[in-house]
């Protein structure tokens, strides 16, 4: 009788303890997030590596846990039930089964899984090495289980969420929980896309670049650059855009001209410029710009032909959207210094011009710069003139292919 009591207590204890530990480990493993795994690795790289192996090999890890859990449940319950029947008779077996089931539900399912979620990092940090050992020990049994389950396994992983999809979901959740702003969510969503965007998709096309020639004098360069409102200008040799020598800084150009107006060439103030391939990704360029303190680079192909220009601002705009400095928004200047003559900003609506002047232009909803480009059918440049009915438009200022300001004159007066 004493032996039966010992076996009864031992079998019940084994079932409860082993199942408790298995459920604890299972919930800890399934609830561990990539960010928590990264935190473990940061604190203890060796421990983080072990936890990462367990997490990546989750099928075998779960197989070991479930095999041990099921064995403890089944064997423990069977042995305990048999010994209880010997001691107290089969009449009380139903009541014992009910009580033992309640104990198992509470202490091997509900409680350990709750604790496992709350303390998942600590639990895995302690038990991951032992779990790896159990995987090795039970490898033959695990292979047998996988062999039996092979007809039911899903081989197509197309529906598995990618890391980028998980980032998007977490960012959306954080925004809805008001932990981050909509702008911050946009940055998180745009960051992975930098690895997909190529330089030739982000760059400013060569047709829209304002070059200065190495043969120009500082005075000539100063007369060229103010209409564009850029800070840096690529310098090409003898006007050949495929022979870019470097770039000049407008502020340095002004300072040099004031200090040494007798200088006749720009070569003395030309700074080196970076060259990149059109296949380079925006992510690689951002890293390169940051490490080398580069502000702009010329995009050219394998033959040396200049394709465009890419700046740090262009890459940052891929993350946070368009960056408008004080010159980027199309101005809405609109005044008449004399009769029949107007200074009009590129951001003024054509409908406003048509209603407030005698100029015969279409009263649509386009801004003047956009309408002008549609009529010109090419990228505008300073000095372009367009005659339309009784109006003559003269381009005064340009930035990135958009007209900032026009001189407009009424003709046929």
C-alpha positions as CSV (number, residue, x, y, z in Angstrom):
1,X,0.0,0.0,0.0
2,X,2.8,2.4,0.8
3,X,4.4,1.6,-2.5
4,X,1.1,2.5,-4.3
5,X,0.9,5.8,-2.5
6,X,4.5,6.6,-3.5
7,X,3.8,5.7,-7.1
8,X,0.6,7.7,-7.1
9,X,2.2,10.9,-5.6
10,X,5.3,10.5,-7.9
11,X,3.3,10.0,-11.1
12,X,1.0,13.0,-10.3
13,X,4.0,15.2,-9.4
14,X,5.9,14.1,-12.6
15,X,2.9,14.9,-14.7
16,X,2.3,18.3,-13.1
17,X,6.0,19.4,-13.0
18,X,7.0,18.2,-16.5
19,X,3.8,19.6,-18.1
20,X,4.2,22.9,-16.2
21,X,7.8,23.3,-17.5
22,X,6.8,22.3,-21.1
23,X,3.9,24.8,-21.2
24,X,6.1,27.5,-19.7
25,X,8.8,26.9,-22.3
26,X,6.3,26.7,-25.2
27,X,4.6,30.0,-24.4
28,X,7.9,31.7,-23.9
29,X,9.2,30.4,-27.2
30,X,6.2,31.4,-29.2
31,X,5.8,34.9,-27.6
32,X,9.4,35.9,-28.0
33,X,9.5,38.8,-30.6
34,X,12.5,39.7,-32.8
35,X,13.1,42.9,-30.8
36,X,13.3,40.9,-27.5
37,X,15.7,38.4,-29.2
38,X,17.8,41.4,-30.3
39,X,17.8,42.7,-26.7
40,X,19.0,39.3,-25.4
41,X,21.8,39.3,-28.0
42,X,22.8,42.8,-27.1
43,X,23.2,41.9,-23.4
44,X,24.8,38.5,-23.9
45,X,25.8,37.6,-27.5
46,X,26.5,33.9,-26.7
47,X,23.1,33.5,-25.0
48,X,21.4,35.4,-27.8
49,X,22.9,33.1,-30.4
50,X,21.6,30.0,-28.6
51,X,18.1,31.6,-28.3
52,X,18.2,32.5,-31.9
53,X,19.0,28.9,-32.9
54,X,16.1,27.7,-30.9
55,X,13.7,30.3,-32.3
56,X,14.8,29.6,-35.9
57,X,14.5,25.9,-35.5
58,X,11.0,26.3,-34.0
59,X,9.5,23.2,-35.6
60,X,12.0,20.9,-33.9
61,X,11.8,22.9,-30.7
62,X,8.0,22.6,-30.5
63,X,8.2,19.0,-31.4
64,X,10.4,18.3,-28.4
65,X,8.2,20.3,-26.0
66,X,5.0,18.7,-27.2
67,X,6.5,15.1,-27.1
68,X,7.6,15.6,-23.5
69,X,4.4,17.4,-22.5
70,X,2.1,14.7,-24.1
71,X,4.2,11.9,-22.6
72,X,4.0,13.4,-19.1
73,X,0.3,14.0,-19.4
74,X,-0.5,10.5,-20.7
75,X,1.9,8.4,-18.7
76,X,1.3,10.4,-15.5
77,X,-2.5,10.3,-15.8
78,X,-2.5,6.5,-16.6
79,X,-0.2,5.5,-13.8
80,X,-1.9,7.8,-11.2
81,X,-5.3,6.5,-12.2
82,X,-4.3,2.9,-11.9
83,X,-2.7,3.4,-8.5
84,X,-5.7,5.4,-7.2
85,X,-8.0,2.6,-8.3
86,X,-5.9,0.1,-6.3
87,X,-6.0,2.2,-3.2
88,X,-9.5,3.6,-3.1
89,X,-11.4,1.4,-5.6
90,X,-12.9,2.1,-9.1
91,X,-16.0,3.8,-7.6
92,X,-14.0,7.0,-6.8
93,X,-12.0,7.0,-10.0
94,X,-14.3,9.4,-11.8
95,X,-14.0,12.0,-9.0
96,X,-10.2,11.6,-9.0
97,X,-10.1,12.1,-12.8
98,X,-12.2,15.3,-12.5
99,X,-10.0,16.7,-9.7
100,X,-6.7,15.7,-11.5
101,X,-8.0,17.3,-14.8
102,X,-8.7,20.6,-13.0
103,X,-5.2,20.6,-11.5
104,X,-3.7,19.9,-14.9
105,X,-5.7,22.6,-16.6
106,X,-4.8,25.2,-14.0
107,X,-1.2,24.3,-13.3
108,X,0.0,22.9,-16.6
109,X,-1.9,25.1,-19.1
110,X,-3.3,28.4,-17.8
111,X,-0.7,29.5,-15.2
112,X,2.5,28.4,-16.9
113,X,1.5,29.9,-20.3
114,X,0.6,33.2,-18.6
115,X,4.0,33.2,-16.8
116,X,5.7,32.2,-20.0
117,X,4.5,35.2,-21.9
118,X,5.4,37.7,-19.2
119,X,8.9,36.3,-18.5
120,X,9.7,34.9,-21.9
121,X,13.2,36.4,-22.1
122,X,14.3,35.1,-18.7
123,X,12.9,31.7,-19.3
124,X,14.5,31.2,-22.7
125,X,17.8,32.6,-21.5
126,X,17.9,29.9,-18.9
127,X,16.4,26.9,-20.8
128,X,17.5,27.4,-24.4
129,X,20.7,25.4,-24.1
130,X,18.8,22.5,-22.4
131,X,16.2,22.6,-25.2
132,X,18.9,22.3,-27.8
133,X,20.2,19.3,-26.0
134,X,16.8,17.7,-26.0
135,X,16.5,18.2,-29.7
136,X,19.7,16.3,-30.2
137,X,18.6,13.6,-27.8
138,X,15.2,13.1,-29.4
139,X,16.3,13.6,-33.0
140,X,15.3,10.0,-34.1
141,X,11.8,10.4,-32.7
142,X,11.5,13.9,-34.2
143,X,12.4,12.6,-37.6
144,X,9.8,9.9,-37.3
145,X,7.1,12.5,-36.4
146,X,8.1,14.7,-39.4
147,X,8.0,11.6,-41.6
148,X,4.5,10.8,-40.5
149,X,3.4,14.5,-40.9
150,X,5.1,15.0,-44.3
151,X,1.9,14.5,-46.3
152,X,0.2,17.3,-44.3
153,X,3.1,19.8,-44.3
154,X,2.7,23.1,-46.2
155,X,5.6,23.5,-48.5
156,X,4.6,26.9,-49.9
157,X,5.8,29.8,-47.8
158,X,4.4,32.5,-49.9
159,X,1.9,33.4,-47.3
160,X,4.5,33.8,-44.6
161,X,4.9,37.4,-43.6
162,X,8.2,39.1,-44.5
163,X,10.3,41.1,-42.1
164,X,9.1,44.3,-43.9
165,X,5.5,43.3,-43.5
166,X,6.0,42.7,-39.8
167,X,7.7,46.1,-39.5
168,X,4.7,47.7,-41.3
169,X,2.3,45.9,-38.9
170,X,4.2,47.0,-35.8
171,X,4.5,50.6,-37.1
172,X,0.7,50.7,-37.7
173,X,0.0,49.3,-34.3
174,X,2.3,51.8,-32.6
175,X,0.6,54.6,-34.4
176,X,-2.8,53.5,-33.4
177,X,-1.6,53.2,-29.9
178,X,-0.3,56.8,-30.2
179,X,3.3,55.7,-29.4
180,X,4.5,57.2,-32.7
181,X,3.2,59.8,-35.1
182,X,1.9,59.3,-38.6
183,X,5.2,60.9,-39.9
184,X,7.3,58.4,-37.9
185,X,5.2,55.5,-39.2
186,X,5.8,56.8,-42.8
187,X,9.6,56.8,-42.1
188,X,9.5,53.2,-40.8
189,X,7.5,52.0,-43.8
190,X,9.8,53.8,-46.3
191,X,13.1,52.7,-44.8
192,X,13.1,49.1,-46.1
193,X,12.2,50.5,-49.6
194,X,15.6,52.3,-49.7
195,X,17.1,48.9,-50.5
196,X,14.8,48.6,-53.6
197,X,15.1,52.1,-55.0
198,X,18.1,52.6,-57.4
199,X,20.1,55.8,-58.0
200,X,18.6,56.2,-61.4
201,X,15.1,56.2,-59.9
202,X,15.9,58.9,-57.4
203,X,18.3,61.2,-59.2
204,X,17.7,64.5,-60.9
205,X,18.0,63.8,-64.7
206,X,21.0,65.4,-66.4
207,X,18.6,67.7,-68.5
208,X,17.5,69.4,-65.2
209,X,21.0,69.9,-63.8
210,X,22.5,73.4,-63.7
211,X,26.2,73.0,-64.7
212,X,29.0,75.6,-64.8
213,X,31.9,75.4,-67.1
214,X,35.5,75.2,-65.9
215,X,36.4,77.9,-68.4
216,X,34.0,80.4,-66.9
217,X,35.3,83.2,-64.8
218,X,33.9,83.7,-61.2
219,X,31.9,86.7,-62.5
220,X,30.4,84.6,-65.4
221,X,29.6,81.8,-62.9
222,X,27.9,84.3,-60.6
223,X,25.8,85.6,-63.5
224,X,24.7,81.9,-64.2
225,X,23.9,80.6,-60.8
226,X,21.6,83.1,-59.0
227,X,18.6,82.2,-61.2
228,X,18.7,78.6,-60.0
229,X,18.9,79.0,-56.2
230,X,21.2,76.0,-55.6
231,X,24.0,75.8,-53.1
232,X,26.3,73.5,-55.1
233,X,26.9,73.4,-58.8
234,X,28.7,70.6,-60.8
235,X,31.6,71.9,-62.9
236,X,32.2,70.4,-66.3
237,X,35.2,70.7,-68.5
238,X,34.6,73.1,-71.4
239,X,30.9,72.6,-71.2
240,X,31.0,68.8,-71.7
241,X,28.6,67.3,-69.2
242,X,30.2,63.9,-69.5
243,X,33.5,65.4,-68.1
244,X,32.5,66.5,-64.6
245,X,35.6,67.8,-62.7
246,X,33.9,68.4,-59.4
247,X,31.5,71.0,-57.9
248,X,31.6,74.5,-56.5
249,X,29.9,75.9,-53.5
250,X,28.0,79.1,-54.2
251,X,28.9,80.7,-50.9
252,X,32.6,80.0,-51.6
253,X,32.2,81.3,-55.1
254,X,30.9,84.6,-53.8
255,X,33.6,84.8,-51.1
256,X,36.3,84.1,-53.6
257,X,35.1,86.6,-56.1
258,X,35.0,89.3,-53.4
259,X,38.5,88.5,-52.1
260,X,40.1,87.8,-55.5
261,X,38.1,89.4,-58.3
262,X,41.1,89.0,-60.6
263,X,40.9,85.3,-60.7
264,X,39.9,84.1,-64.2
265,X,39.2,80.4,-63.7
266,X,37.0,78.3,-61.3
267,X,39.4,75.4,-61.1
268,X,41.0,76.8,-57.8
269,X,37.8,76.4,-55.9
270,X,36.5,73.2,-57.5
271,X,35.9,70.4,-54.9
272,X,36.0,66.7,-55.6
273,X,32.7,65.1,-56.4
274,X,31.6,61.5,-55.9
275,X,30.5,59.3,-58.8
276,X,28.0,56.5,-58.4
277,X,26.5,53.8,-60.6
278,X,22.8,53.9,-61.6
279,X,22.4,50.5,-60.0
280,X,23.5,51.6,-56.6
281,X,20.7,51.5,-54.1
282,X,19.5,54.5,-52.1
283,X,20.3,52.6,-48.9
284,X,23.9,52.2,-49.9
285,X,24.2,55.8,-51.0
286,X,22.7,57.0,-47.8
287,X,25.4,55.1,-45.8
288,X,28.1,56.3,-48.1
289,X,27.0,59.9,-47.9
290,X,26.9,59.8,-44.1
291,X,30.2,58.1,-43.7
292,X,32.1,60.2,-46.2
293,X,30.2,63.4,-45.5
294,X,29.2,63.7,-49.1
295,X,26.3,66.0,-50.1
296,X,25.9,65.1,-53.8
297,X,27.1,62.7,-56.4
298,X,27.1,62.4,-60.2
299,X,25.3,59.3,-61.5
300,X,27.0,57.9,-64.6
301,X,27.0,54.7,-66.5
302,X,29.8,52.2,-67.3
303,X,30.7,54.2,-70.4
304,X,31.2,57.4,-68.4
305,X,28.1,59.1,-69.6
306,X,26.5,61.5,-67.1
307,X,22.9,60.4,-66.3
308,X,22.0,62.7,-63.5
309,X,22.7,64.1,-60.0
310,X,21.7,62.7,-56.7
311,X,21.9,64.6,-53.4
312,X,21.5,63.7,-49.7
313,X,18.2,65.6,-49.9
314,X,16.9,63.3,-52.6
315,X,17.5,60.3,-50.4
316,X,16.0,61.9,-47.3
317,X,12.9,62.8,-49.3
318,X,12.5,59.0,-50.1
319,X,12.1,58.6,-46.3
320,X,10.0,61.6,-45.2
321,X,8.6,63.0,-48.4
322,X,9.4,66.2,-50.2
323,X,11.6,68.6,-48.4
324,X,10.6,72.2,-49.2
325,X,13.2,74.8,-48.3
326,X,12.5,78.5,-48.7
327,X,13.0,78.3,-52.5
328,X,11.3,75.0,-53.3
329,X,7.6,76.0,-53.1
330,X,6.5,77.7,-56.3
331,X,6.1,81.4,-55.4
332,X,2.7,83.1,-55.8
333,X,4.2,86.5,-56.6
334,X,1.7,88.6,-58.6
335,X,2.2,92.3,-59.2
336,X,2.4,94.8,-62.0
337,X,5.3,97.3,-61.8
338,X,4.0,99.1,-64.9
339,X,1.1,99.0,-67.3
340,X,1.0,95.9,-69.5
341,X,3.8,94.2,-67.5
342,X,3.6,91.7,-64.6
343,X,6.0,89.7,-62.4
344,X,4.2,86.4,-61.7
345,X,5.3,83.5,-59.6
346,X,5.3,79.9,-61.0
347,X,2.7,78.9,-58.3
348,X,0.0,81.3,-59.4
349,X,-3.1,79.6,-60.9
350,X,-3.8,80.4,-64.6
351,X,-7.4,81.0,-63.6
352,X,-6.3,83.8,-61.4
353,X,-4.2,85.4,-64.2
354,X,-7.1,85.1,-66.7
355,X,-9.5,86.7,-64.3
356,X,-7.3,89.6,-63.1
357,X,-5.5,90.5,-66.3
358,X,-6.4,91.1,-69.9
359,X,-4.1,88.2,-70.9
360,X,-5.8,85.6,-73.1
361,X,-4.7,82.4,-71.4
362,X,-6.8,79.3,-70.5
363,X,-8.6,79.8,-67.1
364,X,-7.9,76.2,-66.0
365,X,-6.8,75.0,-62.6
366,X,-3.1,74.5,-63.5
367,X,-0.3,76.6,-61.9
368,X,1.6,78.8,-64.3
369,X,4.8,76.8,-64.2
370,X,3.0,73.6,-65.1
371,X,1.0,75.2,-67.8
372,X,4.2,76.8,-69.3
373,X,6.0,73.5,-69.4
374,X,3.1,71.8,-71.1
375,X,3.2,74.5,-73.8
376,X,7.0,74.5,-74.1
377,X,7.1,70.7,-74.3
378,X,10.6,70.5,-72.8
379,X,12.4,71.3,-69.6
380,X,12.5,75.1,-69.3
381,X,15.6,77.2,-68.8
382,X,16.3,80.7,-67.8
383,X,15.7,83.1,-70.8
384,X,13.1,80.9,-72.5
385,X,10.3,83.0,-74.1
386,X,6.8,81.8,-75.0
387,X,4.3,83.8,-76.9
388,X,0.7,82.8,-76.4
389,X,-2.1,84.9,-77.9
390,X,-1.6,88.4,-76.5
391,X,0.9,87.4,-73.8
392,X,4.7,86.9,-73.8
393,X,6.2,84.9,-71.0
394,X,9.9,85.3,-70.1
395,X,11.5,82.8,-67.7
396,X,13.5,84.6,-65.0
397,X,14.2,81.9,-62.4
398,X,14.4,78.1,-62.4
399,X,14.8,75.4,-59.8
400,X,14.9,71.7,-60.6
401,X,13.1,72.1,-63.8
402,X,10.3,74.2,-62.4
403,X,9.9,77.9,-63.2
404,X,9.9,80.0,-60.1
405,X,9.2,83.4,-61.7
406,X,8.1,84.9,-65.0
407,X,8.2,88.4,-66.5
408,X,4.9,88.6,-68.5
409,X,4.2,91.3,-71.1
410,X,1.1,92.0,-72.9
411,X,1.6,92.2,-76.7
412,X,-0.3,94.0,-79.4
413,X,-0.9,97.1,-77.2
